[in-house]
Structures are given as C-alpha cells and as structure tokens.
Amino acid sequence: MFIFGSYHGLRPRSIYFSGDGGDIVVNIRWSSWTSSHATGEGQSDIQGCVPDCVTGAEIAVPTLITLHDPVGGYFTRIIERRDGQNTTFAYKHKPARGTYPQSSYSPGAVGPASSLESYWGDIDTGAYAKAWTYLSPTVESEAAFVDGETKARPANIELLGTLTGISGNHATIVVKRLITHDRQYGCRSWSGHYSMVQAGQHWRIARAQIAPKAC
C-alpha cells in the first residue's frame, strides 16, 4: 500500500511532493508493484523564477519513482530520479490519511534542466558573470559573454522546454517556448535545442542550437 497526502491505495497516477507545484509527478505508469518494492515512471516539471516565481520557467523531465522498505504493509521510502539526480523521501510512521508524512529530504546535485533554468534566471536578473558559469568554457570567454549581454540586456524572459534524455554525461533539452526582449532586437521567439554536458558535478551548456524570429 501507499499513502501520501490525500492518496491512499495502490499505483497512484500522480504524486505531489510539494504543495506549490514545484515537484508534482504525473501520468505515472507502474511497471512493477510487489510487497517489497514498486517502480513507476511519469513526468514532472523543473520550475524556476523566469520571468518570476509565480509564472515560472518550466522544463518537463522524465521522472522515475521507486518505493521501498514496507512497514506494516505501507512503503516508507520513496526515491525520485529526475533531471539525472536522485532525491530520497523517508518516514518512519504511517501518516494519517490526508496528511503528508514527516520526511527526511536528501536532494541530489543540480541536473541539466535545473542548470539551464538557472542560466536564464541569472540573465533575466542581470547576473551575467554568474550565468556564464553555466556555459562550457569552450563556448565563449567570460569577458565577451558579459559584454554582449550587458549591451543587449535581455529581460522579461519566458522559458518552456523538455528534457528529452540523458545519456552518460550528455543531455538534450528541446525548447518549446523561449521569449526574450532586448535593446538590440526587441521581442524574439526562439526554437531549437540545447546540448548539455556534465563536467564533474556540474551540467553546462555545450551548444545552443536555437534560432530566433520576431515575436
């Protein structure tokens, strides 16, 4: 059995890890469900504050859920794998129906979708030097990048994308919607994809294959 929030039963179709929409796994399909463990895969959104924390950026990512350590017929450990990282939720006692369990939260490192969202978030707030740290060093020098962004001053950025997969230390994020407004070109709508590469514990933009058109 599984109990979390208002759900009580078997094979939930969605799991709300946060109440503000920051981590909601939907369309879960369970490939296995036994008395000792369960495995399912769905989708969730990596959300950020581009252009603000109310509307927020969203990058959809495949999400793997595994349930472990049953006690009294109820699973007590949930492992969520998304954006290439694992997050573990664990609790010792069966919570009352309709309440969230007291849980320990063990987040992993930042993945490719979170890195891309942070990159655009820093550009939107004018933190260009910080945004440059999300680029692979071979893309552009810090001085050239900061100078170019300072002249353009892009703002009011809207971002919507999909992480299509991670293979080893490479990942691809397809741009569904990217709107920028800057001094040089005004409003532009971008399409294409980002190639991300993992260097140590960090994911960086290795190549931006995106093209603009006027809004």
N, C-alpha and C positions, 0 to 999 in steps of 0.2 A: 504494500500500500504506500501511498504518497500523500503527504499533507503539507501544503504551503499556501499561506494567505487564505483565500476563501475556497481553495480547491481541496477536495478530499476524495481520493479514489485511485484509479489506475490510469496510466497512459494519458497524462494531461496533454492537451493540444497547445497550451501556452503556459509559460512560467514567468511571473512578474518578480524579477529580482530587485527592482526599485519601483517606488511609487510615483516617480516623476517622469517616467518614460525613458529614463536613461539606459535601462537594460531590461528589455522585455523580449523573451524568446517566443516566437510564434510559428505556427504551421509545423509543429514537431511531429515527426514520423518515427515511431519506435521500432527499431529493428530487432530488439530483444527485450524481454521483460520476464525475469525469473525471481525466485525467492531470495536470491543473493545479490543480484545486480540488474541494472537496466541500462540500455543505450538508445538514445534517440538523436535525431538531427533536425534542426529548424533554422530559423533566421532571426537575427537581431540587428539593431542599428547602433553604430558608434556615433554618439551625439556630442556636439560641442557648442561653442558660442559664436558661430559665424552665421549671420551677422550679429546675433545676440543670443543670450541664453534662453530666451523664450521660444523663438522660432528655431534657432539652432541649425548647425550643419548636420547632415545625416549621411553615413556611409553604411550601406547594408552589408553584413558579413555572414557567411555560413557559421552556424553555431552547433557544436556537439555537446550533448548533455549525457553524463553518466551518473547513475545513482548507486550508492554503495552502503555498506555497514548497516544492515537492517537490525533494528532493536524492537522487540515486541511486535513484529510484523510491519514496521514502518522504516523506510530508508532514512538514515540520519546524516548522510554525507552526499553533497552534490558537487560535482566537478563540471564546470562550464569551460569549454575551449572555444574561443573565438578570437579573431584577429591574431592568430598564431600564438596565443598565450592562454595559460590555464588560470582559472580562479576557483578557489575551493570555499564552499559554504558548509559548515558543520554545526550540528547541535546535539545536545545530549538527551534532551527530554522531548517527548511528543507534545507539540504545542496544541492549545485548544483550537478547535475548528474556528476559522475566520480570523485567526491572528497569525502574525509572522513569527517564526521561531527565533529564539535568541541564537545568533550565529556568529561564528568567527569568520572573518573575511580575509583571504590571503590573495591579493591581486598579483598578477604577473607583470612583466615589463611591458612597455608600450609597443604595440604592434604597428603594421604598415598603415592601416586605416586611421588609427589614432595619430600617427605621425603626420599624415597628410592633412588631417583636420587641424592639428596644431600649427602646421606651416602656414595655412591660410588664415588661421586665427591671429597669428603674430603679424602677418602682413596687414590684416584689417585694422589692427591697433597701432600700426607704425613701428613695431619692434622688428625692423628689417634684419639687424645683425643676428637676432635670435632665430628668425625664420631661416636665415642662411644655413644654420647648423643642421637643418633637415634636408639639405642638399648633399649629394655625393660631392666630395672635394674636386672631382674632375669636371663637374658641370660648369662652374663659374667661380671666379675668385670672389672673396667676401667684399672687397672694395668695389668691384664692378657691379655686383648684385645690389649692394646697399645704395650706390649712386643711382642706378637705374630705377629702383623702387622709390627712392626719395623724389626723383623728378616726376615720376608718374603718379605717385600717391594713390594707389588703388584703394577703394573703400566701398562700403555697402555690398560686401561680397556675399553671394549665395552659393552654397555648395551642396550637391547631392550626388552620391556616387555608389558604386557597388564593387566590393572586393570579389573578384571572380575566382581567385585561387592563390594558394601559396605552395610553391614547390622549392624545397630546400631554403636557400636564402634569397629567393626571388618571389615577387608578388606583383599582381596587376590589379589596378583599380580603374574601372571604367567610369568616365564622367557622364552622369545622367543630366546634370544641370550645374553649370558654373557661370555665374554672372558677376562681372566686375565693372566698376565705374572709376575712370581715372582722368587725369588732367589732359592727357595727350589724345585719347581716342574716345572718351565718353563711355557710353554703355556698350559692353561687348558680351556676347554669349559664346562660350567655349564648348567644344566637343572633342572627344578622343579618349585617351587613356594615359595613366601614369605607370611607369615601370619603377618598382621599388626594390631596393636591395638591402639586405641586412649586413651590417658591419659591427661585429661584436654583439652588444646588447641593444643596438640602435638600428632602426629602419630609416633609410634615407631615400630621397628621390634620385634615381639614377638617370631617368629620362622622362621628359614631359612631351608626349606626342599628342598635343592638343592644338586645335586651330580655332581662331575667333571669327565671328561675324557680328555686324552691327545689330544691336537689340531692336 
